[in-house]
């Protein structure tokens, strides 16, 4: 590190090449999405913390997911909004590295949390009599802490390798935030090791968790099909449908970006994929869980009724 003489002190985020009118329109639209993200996830966190009926392992993991979504949005969306108002806005070298590091932490943490949530649903449906024993609070806290810890450690590996590279120009990042692959393109040295590590970690945190989720839901499907009553089958499916929706929306773009084959220059495609991932996923998660979850809706109604004047 001592011999790495980085001459670049700031980067220019190119963002999208749009007309001023379109940039202003998107600024208003994305600001609204950002507000909905903070409000929706904040409501989820508030309901879970205030309603004792939601103090269960399932909602413990959901509260962690809401926390990650808020942090993820706060790390990415403000930079997107700034870039829409001021295209090619400079960001300091330290600020860029910090944004990349936090982006990786929150994204990887969510990957692991979704696996933990699928395991919780597997135990609830396939091992209902042992659920309280298997999914004790000690186990839940251990799983959550492990998710965050692994995310920090894997992100540190990326950052150490990134900071070892010299950056001597050009300064323009062909993105609207400091996404790691876009930043790597500006390094003045061979980035083969970085790219290999990104691919390996991508398989570990994307392909691995998706495979585990598929296996969990394979067992869940077999267990549900054995339920005799149609009402029982529907209740079991309804408890898993929200999680499956979130899994499908979350894992698709990163797998295409970091694991899928790269043909030509996919940078523009990656911008739109990451835009969807940064803006819509954190906003849609609370909507999916609140609209498709009776317990969350019931908790919200109880809180609203308490607030009504007598």
ZADO-526720 format. One record per residue (C-alpha): residue number from 1; x negated, y, z negated. Coordinates in Angstrom, 3 decimals. Layout:
# residues N
seq: NUM | x: X | y: Y | z: Z
...
# end
This chain:
# residues 310
seq: 1 | x: 0.000 | y: 0.000 | z: 0.000
seq: 2 | x: -2.862 | y: 2.336 | z: -0.728
seq: 3 | x: -4.103 | y: 2.159 | z: 2.850
seq: 4 | x: -0.701 | y: 2.864 | z: 4.343
seq: 5 | x: -0.875 | y: 6.491 | z: 5.434
seq: 6 | x: 2.716 | y: 7.292 | z: 6.349
seq: 7 | x: 2.746 | y: 10.552 | z: 8.311
seq: 8 | x: 6.537 | y: 10.645 | z: 8.760
seq: 9 | x: 8.192 | y: 12.551 | z: 5.911
seq: 10 | x: 11.719 | y: 12.530 | z: 7.312
seq: 11 | x: 13.870 | y: 10.804 | z: 9.914
seq: 12 | x: 16.522 | y: 12.141 | z: 12.283
seq: 13 | x: 19.717 | y: 10.120 | z: 12.370
seq: 14 | x: 21.000 | y: 10.231 | z: 15.951
seq: 15 | x: 24.479 | y: 8.848 | z: 15.248
seq: 16 | x: 27.102 | y: 8.934 | z: 18.009
seq: 17 | x: 26.857 | y: 11.214 | z: 21.027
seq: 18 | x: 30.341 | y: 12.730 | z: 20.962
seq: 19 | x: 31.961 | y: 16.028 | z: 21.826
seq: 20 | x: 32.326 | y: 18.545 | z: 18.951
seq: 21 | x: 36.116 | y: 18.164 | z: 19.016
seq: 22 | x: 35.885 | y: 14.362 | z: 18.741
seq: 23 | x: 33.340 | y: 14.646 | z: 15.925
seq: 24 | x: 35.672 | y: 16.934 | z: 13.987
seq: 25 | x: 38.605 | y: 14.578 | z: 14.565
seq: 26 | x: 36.588 | y: 11.569 | z: 13.363
seq: 27 | x: 35.335 | y: 13.537 | z: 10.374
seq: 28 | x: 38.911 | y: 14.099 | z: 9.219
seq: 29 | x: 39.927 | y: 10.511 | z: 9.915
seq: 30 | x: 36.890 | y: 8.973 | z: 8.218
seq: 31 | x: 37.269 | y: 11.314 | z: 5.233
seq: 32 | x: 40.814 | y: 9.995 | z: 4.813
seq: 33 | x: 39.569 | y: 6.396 | z: 5.003
seq: 34 | x: 36.893 | y: 7.206 | z: 2.418
seq: 35 | x: 39.475 | y: 8.680 | z: 0.056
seq: 36 | x: 41.707 | y: 5.612 | z: 0.472
seq: 37 | x: 38.720 | y: 3.361 | z: -0.243
seq: 38 | x: 37.892 | y: 5.106 | z: -3.506
seq: 39 | x: 41.552 | y: 5.354 | z: -4.532
seq: 40 | x: 42.478 | y: 1.770 | z: -3.634
seq: 41 | x: 39.499 | y: 0.138 | z: -5.287
seq: 42 | x: 39.798 | y: 2.495 | z: -8.243
seq: 43 | x: 43.427 | y: 1.436 | z: -8.728
seq: 44 | x: 42.409 | y: -2.240 | z: -8.577
seq: 45 | x: 39.725 | y: -1.656 | z: -11.223
seq: 46 | x: 42.122 | y: 0.318 | z: -13.406
seq: 47 | x: 44.875 | y: -2.287 | z: -13.229
seq: 48 | x: 42.524 | y: -5.153 | z: -14.036
seq: 49 | x: 40.976 | y: -3.353 | z: -17.002
seq: 50 | x: 44.302 | y: -2.130 | z: -18.447
seq: 51 | x: 46.559 | y: -5.165 | z: -17.905
seq: 52 | x: 45.731 | y: -8.137 | z: -20.186
seq: 53 | x: 47.569 | y: -10.492 | z: -17.799
seq: 54 | x: 44.874 | y: -9.837 | z: -15.213
seq: 55 | x: 42.021 | y: -10.740 | z: -17.561
seq: 56 | x: 41.338 | y: -14.007 | z: -15.738
seq: 57 | x: 38.313 | y: -15.289 | z: -13.789
seq: 58 | x: 39.968 | y: -14.548 | z: -10.438
seq: 59 | x: 40.461 | y: -10.883 | z: -11.278
seq: 60 | x: 37.099 | y: -10.645 | z: -12.977
seq: 61 | x: 35.492 | y: -11.440 | z: -9.623
seq: 62 | x: 37.937 | y: -9.120 | z: -7.875
seq: 63 | x: 36.867 | y: -6.275 | z: -10.181
seq: 64 | x: 33.244 | y: -6.960 | z: -9.244
seq: 65 | x: 34.239 | y: -6.898 | z: -5.574
seq: 66 | x: 36.019 | y: -3.563 | z: -6.024
seq: 67 | x: 32.938 | y: -2.139 | z: -7.769
seq: 68 | x: 30.716 | y: -3.270 | z: -4.897
seq: 69 | x: 33.104 | y: -1.781 | z: -2.327
seq: 70 | x: 33.097 | y: 1.611 | z: -4.065
seq: 71 | x: 29.305 | y: 1.628 | z: -4.340
seq: 72 | x: 28.884 | y: 0.411 | z: -0.748
seq: 73 | x: 31.189 | y: 3.120 | z: 0.603
seq: 74 | x: 29.519 | y: 5.841 | z: -1.472
seq: 75 | x: 26.136 | y: 4.811 | z: -0.102
seq: 76 | x: 27.120 | y: 4.806 | z: 3.582
seq: 77 | x: 30.204 | y: 6.923 | z: 4.326
seq: 78 | x: 28.938 | y: 10.328 | z: 3.101
seq: 79 | x: 25.970 | y: 9.993 | z: 5.480
seq: 80 | x: 28.367 | y: 9.157 | z: 8.328
seq: 81 | x: 30.431 | y: 12.251 | z: 7.530
seq: 82 | x: 27.349 | y: 14.459 | z: 7.371
seq: 83 | x: 26.182 | y: 13.093 | z: 10.700
seq: 84 | x: 29.536 | y: 13.921 | z: 12.305
seq: 85 | x: 29.347 | y: 17.531 | z: 11.122
seq: 86 | x: 25.639 | y: 17.944 | z: 11.836
seq: 87 | x: 24.375 | y: 15.509 | z: 14.502
seq: 88 | x: 20.715 | y: 14.484 | z: 14.262
seq: 89 | x: 20.733 | y: 15.489 | z: 10.611
seq: 90 | x: 17.317 | y: 14.870 | z: 9.002
seq: 91 | x: 17.005 | y: 12.605 | z: 5.988
seq: 92 | x: 13.866 | y: 12.359 | z: 3.871
seq: 93 | x: 11.687 | y: 9.248 | z: 4.054
seq: 94 | x: 12.436 | y: 8.444 | z: 0.404
seq: 95 | x: 16.147 | y: 9.045 | z: 0.913
seq: 96 | x: 16.191 | y: 6.761 | z: 3.942
seq: 97 | x: 14.416 | y: 3.947 | z: 2.114
seq: 98 | x: 16.738 | y: 4.331 | z: -0.870
seq: 99 | x: 19.810 | y: 4.141 | z: 1.340
seq: 100 | x: 18.476 | y: 1.012 | z: 3.052
seq: 101 | x: 17.711 | y: -0.625 | z: -0.301
seq: 102 | x: 21.148 | y: 0.107 | z: -1.778
seq: 103 | x: 22.873 | y: -0.933 | z: 1.451
seq: 104 | x: 21.173 | y: -4.331 | z: 1.263
seq: 105 | x: 21.947 | y: -4.806 | z: -2.436
seq: 106 | x: 25.669 | y: -4.126 | z: -2.100
seq: 107 | x: 26.085 | y: -6.113 | z: 1.129
seq: 108 | x: 24.258 | y: -9.187 | z: -0.218
seq: 109 | x: 26.084 | y: -9.005 | z: -3.547
seq: 110 | x: 29.434 | y: -9.089 | z: -1.755
seq: 111 | x: 28.291 | y: -12.136 | z: 0.223
seq: 112 | x: 27.656 | y: -14.035 | z: -3.000
seq: 113 | x: 30.778 | y: -12.745 | z: -4.768
seq: 114 | x: 33.024 | y: -14.048 | z: -2.003
seq: 115 | x: 31.469 | y: -17.500 | z: -2.501
seq: 116 | x: 32.135 | y: -17.291 | z: -6.242
seq: 117 | x: 35.751 | y: -16.347 | z: -5.540
seq: 118 | x: 36.195 | y: -19.330 | z: -3.205
seq: 119 | x: 34.742 | y: -21.612 | z: -5.895
seq: 120 | x: 37.220 | y: -20.172 | z: -8.399
seq: 121 | x: 40.123 | y: -20.954 | z: -6.017
seq: 122 | x: 38.727 | y: -24.455 | z: -5.452
seq: 123 | x: 38.636 | y: -25.192 | z: -9.182
seq: 124 | x: 42.102 | y: -23.657 | z: -9.721
seq: 125 | x: 43.747 | y: -25.817 | z: -7.054
seq: 126 | x: 41.639 | y: -28.999 | z: -7.005
seq: 127 | x: 40.754 | y: -29.201 | z: -10.727
seq: 128 | x: 43.666 | y: -27.383 | z: -12.430
seq: 129 | x: 43.519 | y: -29.378 | z: -15.686
seq: 130 | x: 39.835 | y: -28.511 | z: -16.192
seq: 131 | x: 40.074 | y: -24.932 | z: -14.898
seq: 132 | x: 39.742 | y: -23.181 | z: -18.244
seq: 133 | x: 36.756 | y: -25.358 | z: -19.138
seq: 134 | x: 34.890 | y: -25.060 | z: -15.837
seq: 135 | x: 35.630 | y: -21.354 | z: -15.279
seq: 136 | x: 34.902 | y: -20.163 | z: -18.797
seq: 137 | x: 33.988 | y: -16.523 | z: -19.350
seq: 138 | x: 30.381 | y: -17.524 | z: -19.903
seq: 139 | x: 30.295 | y: -19.241 | z: -16.509
seq: 140 | x: 32.017 | y: -16.312 | z: -14.772
seq: 141 | x: 29.607 | y: -13.749 | z: -16.214
seq: 142 | x: 26.638 | y: -15.970 | z: -15.313
seq: 143 | x: 27.856 | y: -16.302 | z: -11.715
seq: 144 | x: 28.395 | y: -12.552 | z: -11.382
seq: 145 | x: 25.004 | y: -11.666 | z: -12.897
seq: 146 | x: 23.347 | y: -14.235 | z: -10.645
seq: 147 | x: 24.976 | y: -12.658 | z: -7.577
seq: 148 | x: 23.713 | y: -9.192 | z: -8.461
seq: 149 | x: 20.250 | y: -10.445 | z: -9.443
seq: 150 | x: 19.724 | y: -12.438 | z: -6.250
seq: 151 | x: 20.884 | y: -9.458 | z: -4.202
seq: 152 | x: 18.362 | y: -7.157 | z: -5.888
seq: 153 | x: 15.504 | y: -9.640 | z: -5.487
seq: 154 | x: 16.202 | y: -10.344 | z: -1.806
seq: 155 | x: 16.570 | y: -6.618 | z: -1.113
seq: 156 | x: 13.235 | y: -5.990 | z: -2.842
seq: 157 | x: 11.564 | y: -8.473 | z: -0.500
seq: 158 | x: 12.881 | y: -6.539 | z: 2.493
seq: 159 | x: 11.847 | y: -3.206 | z: 1.030
seq: 160 | x: 8.319 | y: -4.268 | z: 0.106
seq: 161 | x: 7.728 | y: -5.536 | z: 3.636
seq: 162 | x: 9.269 | y: -2.370 | z: 5.077
seq: 163 | x: 7.192 | y: -0.016 | z: 2.926
seq: 164 | x: 4.004 | y: -1.821 | z: 3.905
seq: 165 | x: 4.538 | y: -0.715 | z: 7.504
seq: 166 | x: 3.066 | y: 2.574 | z: 8.773
seq: 167 | x: 5.518 | y: 5.125 | z: 10.209
seq: 168 | x: 3.786 | y: 7.676 | z: 12.397
seq: 169 | x: 6.530 | y: 8.578 | z: 14.858
seq: 170 | x: 8.929 | y: 8.835 | z: 16.572
seq: 171 | x: 11.294 | y: 10.110 | z: 13.916
seq: 172 | x: 14.686 | y: 9.474 | z: 15.555
seq: 173 | x: 16.679 | y: 6.598 | z: 14.071
seq: 174 | x: 19.183 | y: 5.418 | z: 16.682
seq: 175 | x: 21.913 | y: 5.045 | z: 14.086
seq: 176 | x: 24.151 | y: 7.098 | z: 11.801
seq: 177 | x: 22.503 | y: 5.681 | z: 8.662
seq: 178 | x: 19.229 | y: 4.003 | z: 7.707
seq: 179 | x: 20.084 | y: 0.477 | z: 8.814
seq: 180 | x: 17.030 | y: -1.762 | z: 8.402
seq: 181 | x: 16.750 | y: -2.979 | z: 12.005
seq: 182 | x: 17.064 | y: 0.569 | z: 13.362
seq: 183 | x: 14.355 | y: 1.793 | z: 10.964
seq: 184 | x: 12.041 | y: -1.097 | z: 11.895
seq: 185 | x: 12.021 | y: 0.074 | z: 15.512
seq: 186 | x: 10.116 | y: 3.209 | z: 14.387
seq: 187 | x: 7.252 | y: 1.356 | z: 12.715
seq: 188 | x: 3.789 | y: 1.778 | z: 14.251
seq: 189 | x: 2.826 | y: -1.858 | z: 13.646
seq: 190 | x: 3.961 | y: -5.372 | z: 14.423
seq: 191 | x: 7.314 | y: -6.072 | z: 12.735
seq: 192 | x: 7.485 | y: -9.790 | z: 13.536
seq: 193 | x: 7.216 | y: -10.828 | z: 9.867
seq: 194 | x: 9.979 | y: -8.406 | z: 8.880
seq: 195 | x: 12.262 | y: -9.734 | z: 11.608
seq: 196 | x: 11.605 | y: -13.345 | z: 10.611
seq: 197 | x: 12.394 | y: -12.568 | z: 6.966
seq: 198 | x: 15.586 | y: -10.749 | z: 7.996
seq: 199 | x: 16.661 | y: -13.792 | z: 10.024
seq: 200 | x: 15.866 | y: -16.207 | z: 7.171
seq: 201 | x: 17.673 | y: -14.094 | z: 4.564
seq: 202 | x: 20.550 | y: -13.655 | z: 7.012
seq: 203 | x: 20.964 | y: -17.429 | z: 7.192
seq: 204 | x: 20.738 | y: -17.710 | z: 3.393
seq: 205 | x: 23.264 | y: -14.996 | z: 2.564
seq: 206 | x: 25.596 | y: -15.311 | z: 5.583
seq: 207 | x: 25.559 | y: -18.779 | z: 7.119
seq: 208 | x: 25.019 | y: -20.505 | z: 3.760
seq: 209 | x: 27.918 | y: -18.790 | z: 1.963
seq: 210 | x: 30.255 | y: -19.187 | z: 4.948
seq: 211 | x: 29.461 | y: -22.916 | z: 5.006
seq: 212 | x: 30.134 | y: -23.179 | z: 1.268
seq: 213 | x: 33.445 | y: -21.327 | z: 1.674
seq: 214 | x: 34.493 | y: -23.610 | z: 4.541
seq: 215 | x: 33.727 | y: -26.684 | z: 2.416
seq: 216 | x: 35.664 | y: -25.240 | z: -0.539
seq: 217 | x: 38.722 | y: -24.506 | z: 1.576
seq: 218 | x: 38.477 | y: -27.906 | z: 3.237
seq: 219 | x: 38.909 | y: -29.485 | z: -0.200
seq: 220 | x: 41.657 | y: -26.959 | z: -1.026
seq: 221 | x: 43.542 | y: -27.805 | z: 2.169
seq: 222 | x: 43.403 | y: -31.517 | z: 1.388
seq: 223 | x: 44.682 | y: -30.876 | z: -2.145
seq: 224 | x: 47.478 | y: -28.575 | z: -0.955
seq: 225 | x: 48.715 | y: -31.072 | z: 1.642
seq: 226 | x: 49.158 | y: -33.621 | z: -1.148
seq: 227 | x: 51.596 | y: -31.319 | z: -2.990
seq: 228 | x: 55.108 | y: -32.661 | z: -2.518
seq: 229 | x: 57.231 | y: -29.519 | z: -2.760
seq: 230 | x: 57.182 | y: -26.845 | z: -0.061
seq: 231 | x: 57.327 | y: -24.161 | z: -2.754
seq: 232 | x: 54.228 | y: -25.571 | z: -4.437
seq: 233 | x: 52.322 | y: -25.663 | z: -1.153
seq: 234 | x: 53.325 | y: -22.094 | z: -0.351
seq: 235 | x: 52.255 | y: -20.860 | z: -3.798
seq: 236 | x: 48.858 | y: -22.549 | z: -3.426
seq: 237 | x: 48.325 | y: -21.129 | z: 0.050
seq: 238 | x: 49.377 | y: -17.636 | z: -1.040
seq: 239 | x: 46.726 | y: -17.539 | z: -3.775
seq: 240 | x: 44.028 | y: -18.188 | z: -1.166
seq: 241 | x: 45.287 | y: -16.196 | z: 1.831
seq: 242 | x: 44.047 | y: -12.840 | z: 0.541
seq: 243 | x: 40.563 | y: -14.177 | z: -0.050
seq: 244 | x: 40.465 | y: -15.795 | z: 3.403
seq: 245 | x: 41.435 | y: -12.493 | z: 5.046
seq: 246 | x: 38.612 | y: -10.674 | z: 3.248
seq: 247 | x: 36.114 | y: -13.421 | z: 4.135
seq: 248 | x: 36.996 | y: -13.246 | z: 7.825
seq: 249 | x: 36.698 | y: -9.473 | z: 7.957
seq: 250 | x: 33.487 | y: -9.325 | z: 5.944
seq: 251 | x: 31.275 | y: -12.041 | z: 7.413
seq: 252 | x: 32.047 | y: -11.555 | z: 11.105
seq: 253 | x: 30.113 | y: -8.322 | z: 11.875
seq: 254 | x: 26.950 | y: -9.158 | z: 9.849
seq: 255 | x: 26.634 | y: -12.611 | z: 11.419
seq: 256 | x: 26.823 | y: -11.047 | z: 14.887
seq: 257 | x: 24.318 | y: -8.337 | z: 13.896
seq: 258 | x: 21.693 | y: -10.298 | z: 11.988
seq: 259 | x: 22.089 | y: -13.975 | z: 12.872
seq: 260 | x: 23.682 | y: -14.127 | z: 16.328
seq: 261 | x: 21.624 | y: -14.117 | z: 19.554
seq: 262 | x: 20.343 | y: -10.744 | z: 20.711
seq: 263 | x: 20.760 | y: -10.024 | z: 24.433
seq: 264 | x: 19.442 | y: -6.812 | z: 25.933
seq: 265 | x: 19.742 | y: -3.782 | z: 23.677
seq: 266 | x: 22.705 | y: -4.355 | z: 21.349
seq: 267 | x: 22.124 | y: -1.198 | z: 19.322
seq: 268 | x: 25.338 | y: 0.569 | z: 20.377
seq: 269 | x: 27.386 | y: -2.557 | z: 19.673
seq: 270 | x: 25.749 | y: -2.830 | z: 16.259
seq: 271 | x: 26.669 | y: 0.758 | z: 15.477
seq: 272 | x: 30.353 | y: 0.047 | z: 15.997
seq: 273 | x: 30.194 | y: -3.237 | z: 14.107
seq: 274 | x: 28.517 | y: -1.580 | z: 11.140
seq: 275 | x: 30.983 | y: 1.305 | z: 11.338
seq: 276 | x: 33.834 | y: -1.178 | z: 10.968
seq: 277 | x: 31.949 | y: -2.896 | z: 8.156
seq: 278 | x: 31.198 | y: 0.348 | z: 6.297
seq: 279 | x: 34.535 | y: 2.112 | z: 6.725
seq: 280 | x: 37.295 | y: -0.429 | z: 7.072
seq: 281 | x: 36.212 | y: -3.391 | z: 4.941
seq: 282 | x: 35.999 | y: -1.486 | z: 1.621
seq: 283 | x: 39.328 | y: 0.196 | z: 2.424
seq: 284 | x: 41.135 | y: -2.977 | z: 3.530
seq: 285 | x: 40.082 | y: -5.153 | z: 0.595
seq: 286 | x: 42.354 | y: -3.493 | z: -2.007
seq: 287 | x: 45.194 | y: -3.278 | z: 0.529
seq: 288 | x: 44.932 | y: -6.997 | z: 1.286
seq: 289 | x: 44.824 | y: -7.966 | z: -2.379
seq: 290 | x: 47.573 | y: -5.586 | z: -3.477
seq: 291 | x: 49.994 | y: -6.207 | z: -0.598
seq: 292 | x: 49.610 | y: -9.993 | z: -0.655
seq: 293 | x: 49.278 | y: -10.530 | z: -4.405
seq: 294 | x: 52.348 | y: -10.655 | z: -6.606
seq: 295 | x: 50.413 | y: -10.341 | z: -9.861
seq: 296 | x: 48.684 | y: -7.141 | z: -8.730
seq: 297 | x: 51.998 | y: -5.698 | z: -7.528
seq: 298 | x: 53.655 | y: -6.629 | z: -10.809
seq: 299 | x: 50.818 | y: -5.040 | z: -12.808
seq: 300 | x: 51.136 | y: -1.854 | z: -10.740
seq: 301 | x: 54.888 | y: -1.706 | z: -11.350
seq: 302 | x: 54.395 | y: -2.156 | z: -15.090
seq: 303 | x: 51.875 | y: 0.701 | z: -15.205
seq: 304 | x: 54.165 | y: 2.975 | z: -13.185
seq: 305 | x: 57.137 | y: 2.208 | z: -15.419
seq: 306 | x: 55.091 | y: 3.105 | z: -18.506
seq: 307 | x: 54.248 | y: 6.455 | z: -16.952
seq: 308 | x: 57.878 | y: 7.359 | z: -16.321
seq: 309 | x: 59.400 | y: 9.794 | z: -18.812
seq: 310 | x: 61.996 | y: 8.236 | z: -21.100
# end
